[in-house]
Amino acid sequence: MIRRIWLTALATALLLAGPAAAGDARCLMDHLPADKRAQVEAMYARSVDEGLASSLYSEADFEAMLAGCNIAASDTGRLTAAAQALAGYETETGVALWLKANRDIDDRTLQAVWSASRLADPAVAEAAAADDNLVAGLVYELAAKLGLEDQEDLTNLGAYVSARLLRQASERKF
């Protein structure tokens, strides 16, 4: 089963992606049964911590997701990248759901703020792989633009940034 607790550490370690072979984590999530997807989304909307700690789908679910997106389970490199991209995508979309449900920040606003930030620059995203202080500064910049101030907001936004960077880096590997 995929564990998402390690996202923050992996995001910075995995940002330097290999050659482009673009996958799409949305394809994987689209092949998760709708009832399980709804359960994951509901958990994140209540609590990002609850969503991160959840593990609702089985190995069989993950194998079906891989098959639905034509990813061979025998290719460990692509399999690992797909699992990491899926974990990043799930957390990224989960935090976006939490922001909408609890802070009235819709995805369109979140995407616009991201696009207008230094995180939209691939060189900055790559530099974040080796600089935790840069990541923290970027989280604070996004928080300021979104009007988020309390610790829960900053923690959740940090999970969002780490997850999105992980997904972007991992999708290039599968």
NULO-777524 format. One record per residue (C-alpha): x, y, z. Coordinates in steps of 0.001 Angstrom, whole numbers. Example, Ala and Ser with C-alpha at 12.3 -4.5 7.8 and 13.67 -1.06 7.14 Angstrom:
REM residues 2
[[12300 -4500 7800]]
[[13670 -1060 7140]]
REM end
This chain:
REM residues 174
[[0 0 0]]
[[1087 3498 -694]]
[[2034 5565 2350]]
[[1842 9311 2042]]
[[3512 10319 5286]]
[[6902 10436 3586]]
[[5808 13015 992]]
[[7652 16017 2343]]
[[11008 14241 2523]]
[[10586 12582 -864]]
[[9498 15731 -2648]]
[[12773 17471 -2149]]
[[14818 14319 -2789]]
[[13043 13504 -6047]]
[[12740 16867 -7739]]
[[15657 16281 -10077]]
[[13789 14120 -12533]]
[[15207 11936 -15250]]
[[14369 12095 -18928]]
[[10892 13110 -19918]]
[[8439 10268 -20395]]
[[5410 12107 -19158]]
[[2811 10186 -17247]]
[[-343 11552 -15756]]
[[-1268 10958 -12121]]
[[-4839 12021 -12921]]
[[-5151 8950 -15120]]
[[-4246 6779 -12153]]
[[-6727 8483 -9842]]
[[-9424 8299 -12516]]
[[-9064 4498 -12412]]
[[-9674 4316 -8663]]
[[-13254 3216 -7969]]
[[-15452 6275 -7503]]
[[-16563 5283 -4000]]
[[-12970 5042 -2775]]
[[-12045 8312 -4489]]
[[-14998 9988 -2764]]
[[-13878 8590 606]]
[[-10339 9930 115]]
[[-11678 13353 -904]]
[[-14011 13467 2109]]
[[-11151 12665 4487]]
[[-8975 15438 3079]]
[[-11842 17933 3205]]
[[-12188 17195 6938]]
[[-8482 17052 7757]]
[[-5289 16991 5722]]
[[-3682 14882 8455]]
[[-6513 12354 8159]]
[[-6102 12251 4399]]
[[-2342 11779 4646]]
[[-2760 8934 7119]]
[[-5419 7169 5060]]
[[-4798 4110 2984]]
[[-8154 3219 1505]]
[[-7116 1412 -1600]]
[[-5469 -1937 -1879]]
[[-2644 -3280 -3986]]
[[-5304 -4711 -6299]]
[[-6762 -1208 -6697]]
[[-3295 173 -7487]]
[[-2633 -2623 -9987]]
[[-5953 -1843 -11705]]
[[-5011 1840 -11789]]
[[-1680 958 -13406]]
[[-3352 -1326 -15947]]
[[-5910 1356 -16771]]
[[-3074 3742 -17610]]
[[-947 1155 -19456]]
[[1877 1082 -16900]]
[[3587 -2290 -16643]]
[[3946 -3460 -13046]]
[[7198 -5173 -14080]]
[[8937 -1843 -14772]]
[[10024 -895 -11248]]
[[11289 2544 -12222]]
[[8004 3539 -13811]]
[[6059 1796 -11060]]
[[7869 3755 -8347]]
[[7450 7029 -10238]]
[[3749 6296 -10766]]
[[3248 5574 -7055]]
[[5046 8789 -6104]]
[[3113 10832 -8663]]
[[-144 9341 -7393]]
[[743 10132 -3774]]
[[1658 13684 -4777]]
[[-1497 14139 -6831]]
[[-3734 12757 -4094]]
[[-2238 15076 -1491]]
[[-2198 18072 -3826]]
[[-5856 17684 -4723]]
[[-6740 16777 -1136]]
[[-5203 19951 271]]
[[-6979 21942 -2438]]
[[-10268 20380 -1266]]
[[-9426 21261 2344]]
[[-8629 24867 1373]]
[[-11974 25134 -416]]
[[-13966 23541 2415]]
[[-12217 25293 5294]]
[[-10771 28550 3953]]
[[-13025 29272 948]]
[[-10040 29260 -1427]]
[[-11066 27646 -4688]]
[[-8761 25725 -6990]]
[[-8810 28483 -9613]]
[[-7452 30962 -7067]]
[[-4855 28459 -5858]]
[[-3683 27778 -9425]]
[[-3484 31480 -10226]]
[[-1395 32189 -7129]]
[[906 29261 -7961]]
[[1303 30452 -11555]]
[[2175 33957 -10384]]
[[4706 32685 -7838]]
[[8350 31741 -8196]]
[[7239 28079 -8036]]
[[6036 28339 -11634]]
[[9689 28721 -12672]]
[[11182 25235 -13282]]
[[14604 26466 -12174]]
[[13205 27543 -8806]]
[[11361 24226 -8401]]
[[14589 22392 -9173]]
[[16554 24545 -6715]]
[[14018 23717 -4018]]
[[15233 20101 -4188]]
[[18415 21122 -2405]]
[[17213 24001 -263]]
[[14674 23511 2531]]
[[14897 27212 3365]]
[[13816 28058 -177]]
[[10840 25703 136]]
[[9830 27316 3438]]
[[10142 30779 1919]]
[[8010 29748 -1050]]
[[5333 28367 1278]]
[[5290 31676 3186]]
[[5027 33610 -93]]
[[2025 31540 -1206]]
[[441 31836 2237]]
[[759 35621 2169]]
[[-840 35825 -1275]]
[[-3684 33568 -132]]
[[-4176 35360 3179]]
[[-3271 32288 5231]]
[[-1559 32816 8552]]
[[-2179 30153 11177]]
[[27 27114 11713]]
[[-2508 24620 10348]]
[[-2758 26653 7137]]
[[1013 26834 6763]]
[[1444 23121 7472]]
[[-1233 22186 4948]]
[[133 24587 2356]]
[[3587 23059 2920]]
[[2082 19628 2218]]
[[501 21043 -942]]
[[3794 22510 -2208]]
[[5739 19321 -1459]]
[[3075 17138 -3041]]
[[2790 19230 -6184]]
[[6553 19319 -6671]]
[[6709 15542 -6118]]
[[3936 14919 -8644]]
[[5525 17189 -11248]]
[[8933 15514 -10879]]
[[7533 11974 -10786]]
[[5196 12371 -13757]]
[[8216 13011 -15944]]
[[9487 9527 -15060]]
[[6571 7362 -16141]]
REM end
